[in-house]
């Protein structure tokens, strides 16, 4: 394990980021990077078994495209680091989250921004896939689906969305977007891109029940790249996805009480995949997944009438291609790990 101190200005570009983060970030790493088409960056904090499940799943399913797996563990815990997967395709990085809190959303930190930036710093491949460690794929050569969507004018593709935007937690991106960008991975409490794009101005005006539907006054980790591309009139792609606490078949649009048509009525720069499978067919075909992904977490949760579903993503054929457990909702990690272990064993 090699120690390296990185100047923060090698990771972040904006004055805001450089003013709130420490001047240097200390990392320890064991790099095993090979020439590849895509570098998969898996970010995690404190649970090696989660990162290992995602990493092994990607190795087992992505066997045609040459890929590297870069696991970035941000707990600073060397015991966790030692538990990370040893594999010829895996590089491991350990950092200690500086725990610098966002001034508005202070309950969290800039940890996700730092881990993603550190992973990208060491990556070399022309495309990078960013993954949380509570995500797995379910179909062979899953990255080929996102890669097929990219071209000179469409440089970001994701398996799901946050509100209407491509979710940065499972997005494939042309590394030129990040290398030539004027922004970075930090969270921001001001969106400077609104005035630069008629499209962004229009989507920020959409109101439901008297309220602006998309909260445009702040930018989540990595979404500055999304807004920057939109401000340049660059297109992007989001696969069809559904699931969550409101129901298995509920899309992100329905979750926010909005229709995709509300976005399409504007000059739309975001291409959304279609659900090319019927609900009953999906339930029958993926019964084993739905059974694993639904659980009553407590008596209070049971009485509320809410059910927990993972977020399911489809490819153009209507096949289940990707699953996001969702750390932001009350779901059983033990159940997730049990499922991923069985799935990876079967794939092996």
N, C-alpha and C positions, 0 to 999 in steps of 0.2 A: 504494500500500500504506500503510495507516494503522496507527499504533502505538497500543495501548491497554493500560493497566495495570488489571487487575481484582483487587479485594480477594477473597481466597480465601473469605471468609465469604459471598460472593455465589454461590459455586460449590458449597460443601460446608456441611453443617449440624451434623454430629456433633462433639463435643469431641475425639474421637480424630483425626478428619481435620484439624481445625484445629491440633492439637498437633504433627502430624508434617509437615505441608506448610508451605511458606513463606507469609508473610503476603499476598503478592501474586503474581499470575501475569501475565507480560508476553506480549502477543500482537500479531501484525501481521495485518491482514486486508484483504481486498477483498470487500466484501459486495454481493450482488446478490439480495436476498431479495424475493420477490413474494408476494402473497396466495396461499396454497396450502392444500390439505387435509392434506398430509403433508410434513414436512421429513425428508430422508434424510441422516443424518450418517455420513460415511465416514471412519474413522480410519486413519491410516497413519504409518509411520516410515521415512523414508529412501529409499523406492522409488516415485517419482512414477508410473512406468508401471503399477504395481499399482493405485494409487488411481484413476488415469485409466481403467483398464479397467473397474473396478466402476462408476464414475460414468457413463461413456458407455453401458455396458450398461443401467443403470437409466433413463437418458434415453431410449434407444431403445425400451425395452419398456414403460415406464409413460407412455403418451401420452394416457390418458383422465383419470386423476386429476391435478389440478394439484399438482405437487411442486416443492420446492427441493432441490438437492443441496448439502450443506455438507461440504467436504473439510477435515479438520483434520489438518495435518501436524505431528508432534511432534518432529521431529529438530532444529528450530531452524536448519536449513540453508536459507538463502535461495535457493541454486542449485536445490535440490529444489522449493522453493515456486514458482520461476519456470517450472518445467517442468509444473506442474499445469494441468489442462484449462481452457481459456478457453471459456466457454459462457454464454449468457444465463440458464440455470437454475442455474449453479454459483457458489457463494460459496466463497472460499478463506481459510483461517485457518492461521497459522504460530505455533507455540509451541515453547518449548524445554522438553523433559521435565526436570523438576527432579531426576530420578534419586534420589528419596528411596526407599530400599529398605524393603520390608516386613520387620519384625523376625524373622519366622519363615521366610518364603519370600524371603529376601534376595537371591537370584540375579536376581530381577526388580525391578520398580519399580512405582510407582503411575501410570505413564504412561498406561495405558488409562483409568483412572478420571479422570485430569485431562483427557484429550482429549475423552472423552464428555461430561464436565461443561461444558467450554468450548463444545463444539458446541451443547449444549442451551441454554446461556446466551444464545446469539445467535439460536436458533430461535424462531419465533413461532406456528407452525401448531398446530392442535388435536391432531395425532397426530405422533409422531416414530418413525422407523425407524432403529435403530442398526445399522451394518454395519461389519465389518472390511473391509479392502481386498483380501482373498483370497476374495471372494464374488461370485457373479453370479447373475442370474435366467435362466431359459430359456423362460419363457412370458409372453405378452403380459398386461399388467395384473396382474402378479404380486402386488402389494400388496393388490389387491381381495380376494384369498383370506383374508389375515389380517384385513383390515378387516371382512369380513363376520362374523367370529367375535366381534367386540367388542360389548359392551353395558354397561349400568350396573353389572352384577355381574361382568363379565369384561372386564378392562381391559388385559391383557397377552397377546399371542399371538406365537409364535416359529416359525421354520421348522425348528428342530431342538432338541435337548436336551443338557444336560450332566448326566450321571447321569439322574435323573428330572426335573430342573428345566428349565424353558424356558431355552434358551441366550440370554444377553443380547447375544451378538454379532450376532444377526440377529432381534431382537425388535421388534415394533411395540407402542407403548405410548401410552395416553391421557396427554397431558401433565399432566392434573390429578393423576395418580398421583405424579409427581415433584414438582410444585409444592406439593402439600399433604402431602408425605411428611415424616416426622421423620428420615429417613436420607438417604444419598447413595451415590455410586458407589464409594467406597473399598473395598478389601479389608479384612476383619476376621478376627482370629484368635480371636474369641469370638462365638458365635451366641446373642444375647440373646432370640431369638424362640422358642426351643424351649419354654420354659415358658408361652408365651402361646397355644399352639395344640395341641389334642389331635392334630390331623392331623400336625403336624410332629413331635410326640413319638413318634407311632406309626411314621412312616417312618424316624425316626432309630434305632428299635429293631430294624429288619429286619436279620437276620444271615444271612450265607452263609458256610459253612465256618468257623463260629465267630467271624466278624468282622462288625462293624457295616458294612453295605453302603454307606450314604451317610455320607460324612464330614461330620458336622454341626458339628464344632468350629471350622470356619472358613468364611468367606463370600467367594466370588470377586467380582471387580469387577462391580458392578451387581446382584448377587443379593440384596442387602439389600432391594431393592424387591420381589423375588419373595417372600421370606420375610415381609415386612411385609404384603403382600396376603394371603398364606395365613393369617397370624395374624388377619386380619379376616374369615376365611372367604370370601374372594373367589376366584372361579374363574379359571382361565387355560387357554390352549390351546397345544398343540404339534403341528405337522404330522408326519405319518409320515416317518421318515428312517432311513437305513441307510448302511453303508459304513465304511471305516477300514482299519486294518492287518490285521484278522482276516478280512476278506472283504467282497465287494461287497454281499452280502445280509444282513449282520450288523447288527441293530438296536442302539441304545444299551443296551437291556435285556439283550440276549444278550451284549453286550460285557462287562457287569458280572455275568453269570451270574445273572440275575434275570428273572422273568416280570412282564409288565404286570399280570397277575392279582394278584401279590403286593401291588401298590399299590392295585388296584381293590377288594381285600378290605377295605381301610380306607375310611372315608368319603372318597372321592376328590374333590379339588378341581381336579385337572388332567385336562383332556380331551385324549386323544391321538388323532391322526388314524389312519386305517386304510390299510394297503397294498392299495389296490384295483387291483392289477395282478399278474399272475403273473410269476415270476422269468424264465421263458423269453421271455415277451412283452416284459418290460422290456429284456432283453439284446438282443433283436432290434430293438426300436424305437429304442433309444438306443445302438446299437453304436458310433456315432461318438464319443459321450461317453466310453464305457467304454474305448475304445482310447486316447483322449487321457489319461485319468485314471489309467492303470495303468502303472507303470514300475519296473523293477529298478534300485535306486539305486546299488548297488555289488556286488562279488563277495561280500562278507560278508553283505550283505542278501539276495542271491540264495540263498546257502547256508542261510540261516536258514529259508527256506521261507515267508517272509512277503511278502504282496503289499500294495501301497499303493493304496487306492481313495479317491477323494474322498467326501465325505458328500453323499448325494443326498436331496432332500426332495420329497415328492409332495403334490399337492392332492387334493381329495375325488374327482376323476374318475380318479385314478391316473396323472395326467400329471406328468412331471418338471418341477418349477416353480422349483427353487432348488438351487444347488451351493455347497458350502464346500470350498475346497482343503485347509485345515487346516494352519496354520503350525506347530502343535505336533508334527507328525510329519514323517518324512523323505520329502519329496516334491519333485519338480522344479518350481521356480518358472518356469524357462525353458519347460518343457512347458506349464505353466498359461498363461503369457503368449501362447504360440503359439496355444493353443486359444481364449483369450478374444479375441485379435485376429481370428482367422478367424470366430468367432461374431459379433462386433460388425460386421465387414465385411459378413457375410451379412445381418444385421439392417438395415444401412444401405441 
